[in-house]
Amino acid sequence: MIDIHNHIFPNIDDGSKSKEMSIEMLKNAYKQGITDVVNTVHYQHPMFQDIDLSFDSIYKVSQDLQNEINQIGINIKIHIASEVFYYDNLLKIKNNKLTTMGNGKYMLIEFHPNNIPVSQKEVLYNLKIEGVTPIIAHPERYRQVQKDINYVYDWLNSGCLIQIDAGSLIGLLGENCMKTSRLIIQENLCQILASDAHNNAKRNFCLKDGHIYTKSILGDKADLLVYHYPKVIIEGGNISL
Ligand SMILES: [Fe+2]
């Protein structure tokens, strides 16, 4: 499996707190059958203003961690990207090496849980026109989506992809997230399951359990969400739904 959304790098954002924790998390990921992870540092998130977002420093952290896990036989490839907090500046930052994945073709975008601004429709449309496909991070966690699933249909109709947190499906993020994420799976509106792992406790990798749930609803189509689509994304290929 390939996990395109997590915070495994130590002491960068609100993710892993130490190199030891990162290694523990990756051991767990490896046991679940994860072969590739994309660390998605919080980019321009209002809560994390002091992060060093230079590509070179993030790349160095990635190399260090990759070397560590190679030495102890954890056979996972680490990639770099961001979880970009939504502002209407997305077109201006799309050429930053850190803000996209798959050779600049995909951008993982999160909203504030209580605020999906009206401007997002036009901004995401323009981003898509410019060749960057928006991936909406964990829509099940946004209050407005919990009330109105049509947000998800609108995003899909405008060419965005939908990523659900595996933990939402198995109840780790509360009742509302579980209900909404399960509805999105049942309606077959999700292309990517990801762990959004932050630590080695409650918010660890749980992609396997999320996949098992998804398989119980969608059968073999569930494999698309953890193998096929994430692979196409990190390789910078095209996805047509
Ligand atoms: Fe995240």
Residues whose N, C-alpha, C, O or C-beta is under 5 A from the ligand:
A	BS01	LIG	E83 D196
